[in-house]
Amino acid sequence: MKLYHDNEFNILKDIHELEPSECLIISDDEGTEKYYKAVSIIDDILSDSGLEKWKDNSKSKFPPDLINEEDSLMMEVMRVDDHSPDGKKNPVLARQREMSEEARPFVEQFPKDVPLFINAVTELPTEQDHNYKFYYSSFQRTLRKHLSKLEVYKKNHPNKRIAFLVFDETSGVYFEKASAENGQIIGRIHFPFFDTRFLNEFINSDLDFLMWYIPYNHYESAGGHLTLPRLILIDIKNARDGVILQRYEYDESKMISNEK
């Protein structure tokens, strides 16, 4: 049974509902021509007229998933999470499949165009369900798989710039733990889009843009709730040598999720 986000275009439609204030653009210095070209890509998703430019190409023999002919753009969509050490045994997806079968008799009573979401809870300990090593492994595996097809995408659609859209399904955020007291984590928050380990997977590639959609990165702190960007656009060639792109080193052995 197909869930709502199994359709790549639906992920783009979700992003369409974001506010500009929920987006972070990492490009050349703000105000430059290169920066505004990156801004226009966000506009082509957030605005109604811009979204209409994108066409679902996922069933085509000539990938990637989405094509914008008017602006000479193409996009490949992929999903990452923090639940599986090897991409094969994923307890959340396994539970999701079980729940999907359980719900099938009820779902079949509704029209086919009704969106279906399943929030699968495994009840596993945090380190088995939300694990930084699993998170990075998922990102690494997924990016390398799609980067290996980059030349095919460019051959299929010459003279188009290409973006990878990473739908990051991790929930909560990670911290580099300094200490933990009374159920509170004291430490440095993890920004995956500034994590050197993650950046090294694509920053020197021939990819034009990486769009990182992280809709579930909620957390509370002693000082209140800090709103993190839901969508990050990295303009790779212009950000690579710029001052806006930060690079942080995190100690893998100290990384902990705030999810329980």
C-alpha positions as CSV (number, residue, x, y, z in Angstrom):
1,M,0.0,0.0,0.0
2,K,1.5,3.3,-1.1
3,L,2.0,6.0,1.4
4,Y,1.9,9.7,0.7
5,H,5.7,10.3,0.6
6,D,6.3,7.3,-1.7
7,N,5.4,9.7,-4.5
8,E,8.4,12.0,-5.0
9,F,6.3,14.9,-6.2
10,N,4.4,14.9,-2.9
11,I,7.6,15.7,-1.1
12,L,8.0,18.7,-3.4
13,K,4.4,19.7,-2.6
14,D,5.2,19.6,1.1
15,I,8.1,22.0,0.6
16,H,5.8,24.2,-1.3
17,E,3.9,24.9,2.0
18,L,6.9,26.3,3.7
19,E,7.5,30.0,4.5
20,P,10.6,31.7,3.1
21,S,11.7,32.3,6.7
22,E,11.9,28.5,7.1
23,C,14.6,28.2,4.3
24,L,18.3,28.7,4.5
25,I,20.3,29.4,1.4
26,I,24.1,28.7,1.4
27,S,25.6,30.3,-1.6
28,D,27.7,33.2,-2.5
29,D,27.5,36.4,-0.4
30,E,23.9,37.6,0.1
31,G,23.0,40.3,-2.5
32,T,25.2,38.9,-5.3
33,E,23.9,37.7,-8.6
34,K,24.9,34.1,-7.8
35,Y,23.0,34.3,-4.5
36,Y,19.8,35.5,-6.2
37,K,20.0,32.7,-8.8
38,A,20.0,30.3,-5.9
39,V,17.0,32.2,-4.4
40,S,15.1,31.7,-7.6
41,I,15.3,27.9,-7.2
42,I,13.5,28.2,-3.9
43,D,11.0,30.5,-5.5
44,D,10.3,27.9,-8.1
45,I,9.0,25.6,-5.4
46,L,7.4,28.0,-2.8
47,S,5.3,30.0,-5.3
48,D,2.2,28.5,-7.1
49,S,3.4,29.6,-10.5
50,G,6.9,28.1,-9.8
51,L,5.6,24.8,-8.6
52,E,3.6,24.4,-11.8
53,K,6.9,24.4,-13.8
54,W,8.0,21.1,-12.2
55,K,6.8,17.9,-13.9
56,D,6.9,14.4,-12.5
57,N,9.4,12.4,-14.4
58,S,9.7,9.4,-12.1
59,K,8.1,7.0,-14.4
60,S,10.2,8.0,-17.4
61,K,13.0,5.9,-18.8
62,F,15.2,9.0,-18.7
63,P,15.6,10.0,-15.0
64,P,15.9,12.0,-12.7
65,D,12.6,12.3,-10.9
66,L,11.5,15.9,-11.6
67,I,12.0,18.2,-14.6
68,N,11.6,22.0,-14.9
69,E,12.0,22.7,-18.6
70,E,11.4,26.4,-18.3
71,D,14.3,27.1,-16.0
72,S,16.5,24.2,-17.3
73,L,16.5,22.4,-13.9
74,M,16.2,18.7,-13.0
75,M,15.9,17.1,-9.6
76,E,16.5,13.7,-8.1
77,V,14.7,12.9,-4.8
78,M,16.0,10.6,-2.1
79,R,15.2,9.7,1.5
80,V,17.5,9.2,4.5
81,D,16.8,8.3,8.2
82,D,18.7,7.2,11.3
83,H,17.2,3.8,12.0
84,S,19.3,1.3,10.1
85,P,23.0,0.3,10.3
86,D,23.1,-1.1,6.8
87,G,20.1,0.0,4.9
88,K,18.6,-3.5,5.0
89,K,17.3,-4.0,8.5
90,N,15.2,-1.0,9.3
91,P,12.9,-1.5,12.3
92,V,10.8,1.6,11.6
93,L,10.1,0.6,8.0
94,A,9.4,-2.9,9.1
95,R,6.8,-1.7,11.6
96,Q,5.4,0.7,9.0
97,R,4.8,-2.2,6.6
98,E,3.1,-4.2,9.4
99,M,0.8,-1.2,10.3
100,S,0.1,-0.7,6.6
101,E,-1.2,-4.2,6.2
102,E,-3.3,-3.9,9.4
103,A,-4.8,-0.7,8.1
104,R,-5.5,-1.9,4.6
105,P,-9.2,-3.0,5.1
106,F,-10.0,0.5,6.5
107,V,-8.0,2.4,4.0
108,E,-9.6,0.7,1.0
109,Q,-12.9,2.3,2.1
110,F,-11.6,5.8,1.3
111,P,-11.0,7.4,-2.1
112,K,-7.6,6.6,-3.6
113,D,-6.5,10.2,-3.6
114,V,-6.7,10.5,0.3
115,P,-3.2,11.0,1.6
116,L,-2.0,8.1,3.8
117,F,0.6,8.6,6.6
118,I,1.8,6.1,9.2
119,N,3.8,7.0,12.3
120,A,5.5,3.8,13.2
121,V,6.8,3.5,16.8
122,T,9.2,0.7,17.5
123,E,9.6,1.2,21.3
124,L,13.3,0.4,20.9
125,P,16.0,2.1,23.1
126,T,17.1,5.4,21.6
127,E,20.5,4.3,20.6
128,Q,18.9,1.5,18.5
129,D,16.2,3.7,17.0
130,H,18.0,7.1,16.6
131,N,21.7,6.6,16.0
132,Y,24.1,9.1,14.6
133,K,26.3,6.4,13.0
134,F,23.2,5.0,11.3
135,Y,22.2,8.6,10.2
136,Y,25.6,9.3,8.6
137,S,25.7,5.8,7.0
138,S,22.2,6.3,5.5
139,F,23.2,9.7,4.1
140,Q,26.5,8.3,2.8
141,R,25.0,5.3,1.1
142,T,22.2,7.2,-0.5
143,L,24.3,10.1,-1.8
144,R,26.9,7.8,-3.2
145,K,24.3,5.7,-5.0
146,H,22.7,8.7,-6.7
147,L,26.0,10.5,-7.4
148,S,27.1,7.4,-9.3
149,K,24.2,8.1,-11.7
150,L,25.0,11.8,-12.1
151,E,26.5,11.5,-15.6
152,V,23.5,9.5,-16.7
153,Y,21.1,12.2,-15.6
154,K,23.2,14.9,-17.4
155,K,23.3,12.8,-20.5
156,N,19.6,12.3,-20.4
157,H,19.0,16.0,-20.0
158,P,21.9,18.0,-21.3
159,N,22.3,21.7,-20.4
160,K,20.2,21.4,-17.3
161,R,21.4,22.2,-13.8
162,I,20.8,19.3,-11.3
163,A,19.7,19.4,-7.7
164,F,19.5,16.5,-5.3
165,L,16.6,16.8,-2.9
166,V,17.3,14.9,0.3
167,F,14.2,14.2,2.3
168,D,15.7,13.8,5.8
169,E,13.2,11.8,7.9
170,T,15.1,11.9,11.2
171,S,13.0,13.3,14.0
172,G,14.3,15.6,16.7
173,V,17.9,16.7,16.6
174,Y,21.3,15.4,17.7
175,F,23.7,16.9,20.2
176,E,27.4,16.4,20.8
177,K,26.9,15.6,24.5
178,A,29.1,17.3,27.1
179,S,26.9,15.9,30.0
180,A,23.4,14.8,30.8
181,E,21.6,15.8,34.0
182,N,18.0,15.2,35.1
183,G,17.0,14.1,31.7
184,Q,18.5,17.1,30.0
185,I,21.3,17.0,27.5
186,I,24.0,19.6,27.8
187,G,26.1,20.0,24.6
188,R,26.5,21.3,21.1
189,I,23.6,21.0,18.7
190,H,24.3,19.1,15.5
191,F,23.8,20.9,12.2
192,P,24.1,18.1,9.6
193,F,24.4,20.6,6.7
194,F,27.5,22.0,8.4
195,D,28.9,18.6,9.5
196,T,32.2,18.1,7.7
197,R,31.6,14.3,7.5
198,F,28.3,14.9,5.7
199,L,29.6,17.7,3.5
200,N,32.5,15.6,2.2
201,E,30.1,13.2,0.6
202,F,29.0,15.8,-2.1
203,I,30.8,19.1,-1.7
204,N,33.5,18.3,-4.3
205,S,31.1,16.6,-6.8
206,D,29.7,17.9,-10.1
207,L,26.3,18.3,-8.5
208,D,25.0,21.9,-8.8
209,F,22.7,22.0,-5.8
210,L,21.7,20.0,-2.7
211,M,18.4,20.7,-1.1
212,W,18.1,19.3,2.4
213,Y,14.5,19.0,3.6
214,I,14.4,18.3,7.4
215,P,10.7,18.8,8.5
216,Y,10.9,17.0,11.9
217,N,13.8,18.7,13.5
218,H,11.9,19.9,16.6
219,Y,13.4,20.2,20.1
220,E,13.0,22.1,23.3
221,S,15.8,23.6,25.4
222,A,16.1,25.2,28.8
223,G,16.1,28.6,27.1
224,G,13.0,27.8,24.9
225,H,12.5,26.4,21.5
226,L,15.0,27.3,18.7
227,T,13.4,27.1,15.3
228,L,15.8,25.4,12.8
229,P,15.5,25.8,9.0
230,R,13.3,23.2,7.4
231,L,14.8,23.5,4.0
232,I,18.5,24.2,3.3
233,L,19.7,24.9,-0.3
234,I,23.4,24.5,-0.8
235,D,24.6,26.1,-4.0
236,I,27.6,23.8,-4.2
237,K,30.0,25.4,-6.7
238,N,29.5,28.9,-5.2
239,A,29.4,27.8,-1.5
240,R,32.4,25.5,-1.7
241,D,35.0,28.2,-1.4
242,G,32.8,30.8,0.3
243,V,32.7,32.0,3.9
244,I,29.0,31.3,4.4
245,L,29.4,27.5,4.4
246,Q,30.6,26.5,7.8
247,R,32.4,23.2,8.6
248,Y,32.1,21.7,12.0
249,E,33.8,18.6,13.3
250,Y,31.7,16.4,15.6
251,D,32.8,13.6,17.9
252,E,30.9,10.6,16.7
253,S,31.2,8.8,20.1
254,K,29.4,11.7,21.9
255,M,26.5,12.2,19.5
256,I,23.1,11.6,21.0
257,S,19.5,12.1,19.8
258,N,17.0,14.1,21.9
259,E,14.3,11.6,20.8
260,K,13.2,9.0,23.3
